[in-house]
Amino acid sequence: MRRYSEILRFHEGSRVQASAPEATSETPPPGTSPDVGEQLIVLVDLGPALAHRSRETRTIAARTFWQSDGGIVARLRRALVEANRYVMQEGGRTPQTPSASGNITCAVFSGEELFLGQVGPGNVLLYHPEGRVELFPSTALPMLPLGAALPPAIHVGYAPVAPGSALLIATASVAEAQARSLWVETLAVSEPEQSIEQVLRSMRENRVTGCAVVVHCLPEPVASGETYMHPKPLSHPERSVKPSGAAPVTGLAPATPVPSSPRIEPALAIPAPSAPKIPSLPASRAVTPASATHFTEPLVPVPPASASASPRRLTLLGRKPASQAAPEPLEASAIGITPPGAAKPVAGPVETRAATSMLPEEAEEIDEPEAEERPRFVLRLPHVALPRLKLPQISIRQSFGPLVKTFGRALMPGKVPSKRARALRLPPKENPLLLGSVVLGFLLIIAFLTLTTYFRFGGASRAAALLGTAETAWQEAYSSQAAEDWQRTLNLAEQVLALDSRNERAKTLRDEARLNLDMLENAAVLAVTQIAELGVSPAPRRLLITRSWIYLLNPVTDEVIGMPLAEDGLRLSSAAPTSILRRGQLVGGNTVEHLVDIAWMSPGTGYPDGAVFIYCDDGVLYIYEPALGPGGITRQQLEGEHTTRAVTMMATYGDQLYLLDRQQGQLFRYAPINGLYNSPPRPYFSPGNAPQLQTALNLNLDGRLYLLLGDGSVRTYFAGAEDLSFSMRGVPDTDLSPSVMYVESDPETGQIFLGDRQNERIVVLDKRGNYLHQFRVPEGQLRQLETLVVTQEPRVLYMIAANGIYAAALPEFVRR
């Protein structure tokens, strides 16, 4: 397997041809063990960007990897530890230079395996030829940046690669330049040059400054070779090719006289074979070692040089020119013919060729140019008369004729004297009516005994077995929500009731199956459980579910409370809530004002266990870390002109904070610096391109921005521009009026949940807007739906409706 790799560096969208200080791609130095990989790729993403610091960091990482001992993983860990130590020492050595913070990624290719070592929130995407995509590092792991702690939080990843796989290692600015789905489409291109061209075009359009490394795994080229056969022997015996290693015919020993015999055949003239001319192959069809065999000796012996070349007339057997003297007789053993009574010699290649190259006496003369004078040899073979064998004569007719005649006569038709055959007795006449009556009566007796035994002893056991099968069918139907599964559950429940009409569990299964079949044409029915009761609220409450806690913002009391959840996620582990923050409380000498919204910051930079962000009026942000408890709440003052009641919603993505300001009609983005959000915000929308944010009901982010507006429409945006590829398609009816929205964080497999109060349902879409399915609640709580949240593990839907918190386990739909 081959690999095509290229390092790309950009400055405001233009590619920089100079070597990138942030990235390097190296092969093992001479003398390195082959077990440590075939290629090392290092990419450093530090902020603020200083070329000498990035270059020294990746140089230290690469040098430590090659000079360390042990396997690939051990070398990766040592390299990352040394790089982290250098960044921390460099930050403490120069106080006037801002401290560096970022990430480093080291990738090692070893055959068909890929090893990854990372510190910090790196951006690595691996595309597999079957369409599967892997992200490194996992978002569930703590993301301490490079240079933040000693020892660092190292993440080691592994994945197999094959021809067609593609790897992208990029800085944050390059990775966020386009959506992850577009990166997947770029890496899926089989031609590396076309894939690189798409990356250059995307960076040019977005005017990105950063660095990336792209690696494509390609199949090995198919070796093409031509195999040439040996030249076919010529039709004339004079042109036959002699195998290598055989002595020339012209070097035979002189003939010895053959003993005289009374019967001697005429002498045979055997011409010596001449060397044929082998045509040379052209240079374009030269035989390579992989496709042909080398010969250590020539196929044809080189004839001796002749003083003069004059044409000759080839004399065939039985004729002799007048100008040529009679040849000497050739010894019979020299050409492989053994006289009578002599031991048979082993025939060599030349002897066999000579013996099979003789021509008949009736051949005519052929004019050919004579190359040189060659001696002629004559072989005289004796004729030996064999004695005549006298075998005894046997007459088959006289010996076997009578026996065959007697046996055949017995088999042929005719009068043969034999004993008188005995007369056969006829069976009595059958009575069909009597026999049928006996058989029918026997079958009726067997059927009666079988039914009596079954209804007496098998009814209860049969009902119990059917009830167990009905329970299993109910579980499958609830998971798949398919009509055929509910119909099967109904049939099994009715069979149980036919055997045991008083079975209460069978009645429950029958009624539930009928209800689901009636409602399945519109939506799947969820079994909801109330886990907490709330009072009346004039404004929608904010709900946040994270790990094993429920966080609730009550606008009536201006208080944030926490409630612990049990392992199944369907009930509380403690009935007493915990007060996190309330209006009027003193935090850091400041009084807490009106609480607006809450959001969850995933574990990462500065918050290894995650944190709850609570926004207060006038640009004040309170940060609650569950590991520290309510006493560890910190307060930060955000930059920007956010007046009272101007900010209505807050959201987070990665380590960035977003505030929706209705008064200014803009969505502001805050990026942290050393864990503080005190830098001026950047507007998400360019002037004049923002939608009607005054009517926004919900907002969510997963790399894209999802907005639910007051008219019931859902719009998506990427990098401030509207994503026109998103549209709601396939909804069973057009009467969809969503007022609540929740978007899962996974940008590829996540789903969009829309709460429709008017039609009392929850509609589920994929990230492209395609309809998947919908849910209903049998007791009508959706008429007063305020907010909803969906968790992954366990797969549970939480909602605030009808002045209570409800939970329902979501079925795993199976595509049929």
Disulfide bonds with the S-S distance in Angstrom:
none
